[in-house]
Amino acid sequence: MAERIGLPFVTGKIEGFRLFFFPITKMAGSLGSENDKPLILRTNNQGFEWKDWQKVNLDEKSSVEINRNFSGFNDICFDPSGKVWIVGDGGIVEAVADERNLRVISIFKTRETLYRASCNASGEVWAVGEHSAAYHFQMVG
């Protein structure tokens, strides 16, 4: 049986969760948007209890950059170096994260909304989106 649940920590208008992700650790996360701003949630118990979910913290510079370029996120992947790659309606975000915080390294703006990201073991990152757009990033060095 499935049950619809509310998220007590979200106070704004949720446009919807677009993805739940579960890295190998006990951390879990979700992407979406709240009040036309990107939303990233995390938990350290693999999402077992909703009361334990929290918003991911962004430093001020990262928050300004993300809110200026995106209204929501659609997908996320983690490369072997530990970088986080997030795609959405403004392009792709390259970032680093720990258990509570996210810091943007760079944003690659695109005309197309990107829907999926894939990181492989060799460090390549692929992103695809509307109008058959495909982008490829490769770790240098």
C-alpha positions as CSV (number, residue, x, y, z in Angstrom):
1,M,0.0,0.0,0.0
2,A,1.3,3.5,-0.9
3,E,0.6,6.5,1.3
4,R,0.8,10.2,0.3
5,I,2.9,12.1,2.8
6,G,3.6,15.8,3.4
7,L,7.0,17.3,4.1
8,P,6.8,19.3,7.3
9,F,10.0,21.3,6.7
10,V,8.9,22.7,3.3
11,T,6.9,25.9,3.6
12,G,6.5,27.1,0.0
13,K,4.9,25.8,-3.1
14,I,6.5,22.6,-4.2
15,E,6.4,22.1,-7.9
16,G,7.2,18.4,-7.5
17,F,10.1,16.1,-6.9
18,R,11.8,15.1,-10.0
19,L,14.2,12.6,-8.6
20,F,15.1,10.6,-5.5
21,F,18.7,9.5,-5.4
22,F,20.5,7.1,-3.0
23,P,24.3,7.1,-3.2
24,I,26.0,4.1,-1.6
25,T,26.2,5.8,1.8
26,K,23.3,6.2,4.1
27,M,22.6,9.6,2.6
28,A,19.7,10.0,0.3
29,G,18.4,13.1,-1.5
30,S,15.7,14.6,-3.7
31,L,15.7,17.3,-6.4
32,G,12.8,19.6,-7.3
33,S,11.7,23.1,-6.9
34,E,10.0,25.3,-4.3
35,N,8.5,28.7,-5.1
36,D,10.2,28.6,-8.6
37,K,13.7,28.1,-7.0
38,P,15.7,24.9,-7.1
39,L,15.3,22.6,-4.1
40,I,17.8,19.9,-2.9
41,L,16.9,17.8,0.1
42,R,19.0,15.3,2.0
43,T,18.7,12.8,4.8
44,N,21.3,10.6,6.5
45,N,18.9,7.6,7.1
46,Q,18.3,6.7,3.4
47,G,14.9,8.5,3.5
48,F,13.5,6.1,6.1
49,E,11.7,8.9,8.0
50,W,10.5,12.1,6.4
51,K,11.0,14.1,9.6
52,D,14.7,13.6,9.1
53,W,14.9,15.3,5.6
54,Q,16.5,18.7,5.5
55,K,17.3,21.3,2.8
56,V,20.9,21.2,1.6
57,N,22.8,24.4,2.6
58,L,24.3,26.6,-0.1
59,D,27.0,29.2,0.5
60,E,25.8,32.7,-0.4
61,K,27.7,32.9,-3.7
62,S,26.4,29.4,-4.8
63,S,22.8,30.3,-3.8
64,V,22.9,33.5,-5.8
65,E,24.3,31.8,-8.9
66,I,21.8,28.9,-8.7
67,N,18.8,31.0,-8.1
68,R,19.8,33.4,-11.0
69,N,20.1,30.6,-13.5
70,F,17.6,27.8,-12.4
71,S,14.0,27.4,-11.3
72,G,14.4,23.7,-10.7
73,F,16.7,20.7,-10.9
74,N,15.9,17.5,-12.8
75,D,18.8,15.0,-12.2
76,I,22.1,14.5,-10.4
77,C,25.1,12.2,-10.6
78,F,28.4,11.8,-8.7
79,D,31.7,11.4,-10.6
80,P,34.7,9.4,-9.3
81,S,36.5,12.5,-8.0
82,G,33.5,13.3,-5.7
83,K,32.1,16.1,-7.7
84,V,28.3,16.5,-8.0
85,W,26.7,17.3,-11.4
86,I,23.2,18.6,-11.4
87,V,21.1,19.4,-14.5
88,G,18.0,21.6,-14.8
89,D,16.4,24.3,-16.8
90,G,19.5,26.6,-16.8
91,G,22.1,24.0,-17.8
92,I,24.5,21.9,-15.7
93,V,26.0,22.7,-12.3
94,E,29.4,21.3,-11.3
95,A,29.7,21.3,-7.5
96,V,31.3,19.7,-4.5
97,A,29.3,18.6,-1.5
98,D,29.6,17.2,2.0
99,E,26.9,15.8,4.2
100,R,25.2,19.1,4.7
101,N,26.5,21.7,2.2
102,L,26.9,22.2,-1.5
103,R,29.3,24.6,-3.2
104,V,29.1,25.5,-6.9
105,I,32.4,25.2,-8.8
106,S,30.9,26.3,-12.1
107,I,27.6,26.5,-14.1
108,F,27.5,25.6,-17.8
109,K,24.5,27.5,-19.2
110,T,22.5,25.9,-21.9
111,R,19.5,27.1,-24.1
112,E,17.8,23.8,-23.6
113,T,16.4,22.4,-20.4
114,L,18.5,19.3,-19.4
115,Y,16.6,16.3,-18.0
116,R,19.2,13.6,-17.3
117,A,22.9,13.4,-16.2
118,S,25.1,10.4,-16.2
119,C,28.6,10.1,-14.6
120,N,30.7,7.1,-15.5
121,A,33.8,5.5,-13.8
122,S,36.3,7.2,-16.1
123,G,35.1,10.7,-15.1
124,E,33.0,11.5,-18.1
125,V,29.7,13.3,-17.6
126,W,26.9,13.2,-20.1
127,A,23.8,15.4,-20.0
128,V,20.8,15.2,-22.3
129,G,17.7,17.4,-22.7
130,E,15.0,18.9,-24.8
131,H,15.4,19.2,-28.6
132,S,17.8,16.2,-28.6
133,A,20.5,18.3,-26.8
134,A,23.5,16.3,-25.6
135,Y,26.5,17.6,-23.7
136,H,29.7,15.8,-22.7
137,F,32.2,16.8,-20.0
138,Q,35.4,15.0,-19.3
139,M,37.8,15.3,-16.3
140,V,41.1,16.8,-17.3
141,G,44.3,15.7,-15.7
